[in-house]
Amino acid sequence: MKILAPFFVLLLISSTIYSQVGINTTEPTSTLDVAGTIRMRGMEPNDGEVIGETPLLATKILGLDDLGNFIEVEIDENVILKNNKISAIDRVVEIGSAPTFVLPVVSDIAMLILPGEPNEDYKVIRLNSIWPTMTMTGLLAGVDGQTIWLYPQTSDLIILRNSLLSLLGNRIEGSGNVLVEQYEMVQLMYDGVRGKWIIMQQ
């Protein structure tokens, strides 16, 4: 029986553990390093074909970074990869609540929608009041382009637009009052350039 020299054994082990292949490069930096284009032939859509006992179903999505490395792409929870098809589902709208209106007319009310606040990720804000009608002159400034839906639940909501009762950056743009009836909604967007809330739709 021949005994392999220790150096030769070490060389075999290191070659097995750490081997890199380069195509069009003599200095590969990954397990497979291709300096050039890649072509895949014979690729066809597959809706779950089974070869042997293994279904050919994709479970991950790959992308390329700026250096050409393949990386796994994270998909949002409203995107589904099923039977080798990607589809999107409607996102469930989460609802938050603003502080209860304790005065008949409220100026510069906080919707708690800024980063780090309780309603940061909520697009619909419930409004409640101890009065038969809620009146709002403005709400605290948001982030440029931020949108919210106001949803009065206990009574009608009256919005006084460009009211002097609110600070300039908290006012709601427009002329004339707006009535949002109970259980209806109005959508606002904050324009950071103008420093005002804009009514998008009602």
N, C-alpha and C positions, 0 to 999 in steps of 0.2 A: 504494500500500500504506500502510495506517495503522499507526502505531507506538503501542502501548499505553503509557500513562504508567507509569513505574516503580512509583508507589504502587498503581495498579490491579492490576498484575501481582503485587506482593507480597501484596495483599489476597486475590487468587485462590489463590495458593500456600498461604497460611496457613489459608484456609478449607478447602482440600482436605486438608491435613495434620492439622488439629486441629478437628474438628467434633463437637459434642455435641448430642444430641436429648433434650429433656425432655418428658414427658407429665404433665400436671397440675403442672408446676413450671417456673418461668422461670429457674431457676438449676441446670441439670443439672451433676452432679459426675462423671458417667461418660459413655462414648460413648452409651449409652442409659440414661436415668434415669427410672424410672416411679414416680410418687408415687401408689400405689393398688394394686389387685389385678391379677393377670394370669390370664387364662383361655386355655387351649388347647383348641380344639374339634377333634373328629374324630380324637382320639388313640386308636389301637388297638394291642394287642400285635403285635409283628412279630418273626418268627423268622428273618429274613434275606431278606426280599423284595428283589428287585432291580428297580430302575427304571433303564432304559438299561443302562449298564455298571457302575453303582455300587450295591453292596449297602447296604441301610439297617441298618447294625449299629452299636450304641453301643460306644464305646471308652473313655468316661470317665463318671464319676458326679459330679453337681453337687449342692451343698448351699448353704445360706444362712448367712451369719454374722449377728451380732447387729444389724448395720446394714442388713441386707437385701441385701447384695452376694452375687452368685453366686460360689462358689469351687469349685475342683476338690477332690473328696474322695479322699484316699488310701485304698486298700483293702489289707488285710493279705494276706500271701502265701497264706493258706489260704482266701481268698475269690476266686472266679473269676467274671468277667463274660464270658459266651460266648453268642452268638446272642440277645443282648438279655435274658438271664436271669442272675440272680446266684445262685450256689450256693457252699456252704462244703464244704471237704474236711476230713477228720480230720487234725489236726496230727501230724506225726511227733515222737515223744518222743525228746529227746536225752538221752544217758546220760553221767553223770560218774562219777568214782571218788574215794573217800575214801582217806586214808593207810592203808596196810596195818596190820592189828592185829599188833603185835609182842609184846604181852602177853596172857595168857589172859583178863584182865578189864581193860576199858578204860573210863575215866571221862572225861566231858566231851570226847568226841572232836570234832574239827573236821570238818564236812562241806564246808567251803569254799563255802558257798552264799550268803554275804552279798554285797551290792553291791560289785563290783570284784574279787571272788574267782573262782578258775577255774571253779567249779560254779554260778555265779550264775544262769544261764539253764537249768540242768539240773533236771528233775523227778524223775529216777531216779538213785540213787547206788549204784554197785556197791561191795560190801564184800568185802574179801579178808583172810585171816588165815594165819599160819604154824601156827596151832593147829587141832586137829580140831574145836573148837567155839569160836565167838566169843561173848563175853559183854560186854554194854554196859550201863553204869549211867546214861548220859545223854549228850547231845551239846550243843555250844555253842548258846546261844540264837539264834533266828532273828528275822525281822521278823514283827510281828503279822499273823496270817493266812497266813503262808507255809507251803506244803505240800511234802513230799518223799516219795518212795517209797524205802525201803531194800531193797536187792536183794543178799542174801548169795550169793556165787558159789562160794566154796571150801569152805564148811562151814555147819552150822546156826548160827543167831543166837539167843542168849538175851538178852532185855531184862529187866533188873531195874528194876521200876517203883517210883518214889518212893524210890530208893536214897539212903542217907546218904553214899554214896561220891562223889556228884556235888553240885556247888553247887546251891542252891535253884532258880535260874533256868534250869538245864540239865537238870533232872530230867524224867522221863517220867511223866505222871499215871497213877494207877490203883493197884490193889492186886494182888499176885500177879505172878509172872513170866510172860513171853510167849515162846513158842517160834516162831521163824520158820524153817522148814526150808530147806535148801539149794535154791536156784532158785525159791523162793517170795518174796513181797514183803509188806511192811507199809507203810501210809501214815500219816504223822504230820503234824499241823498245830501251829504254834506259837501259843499263846494269850498275847499280850502283856499282857493284863490280869492273868491269873493267874500269868504268868511261868513257864509249863511247856509241854512238848510233850504233845499229846493224840493217842492212837492213834485214827485215823478208821476204818480197815478193814484187814483182813488176809486 
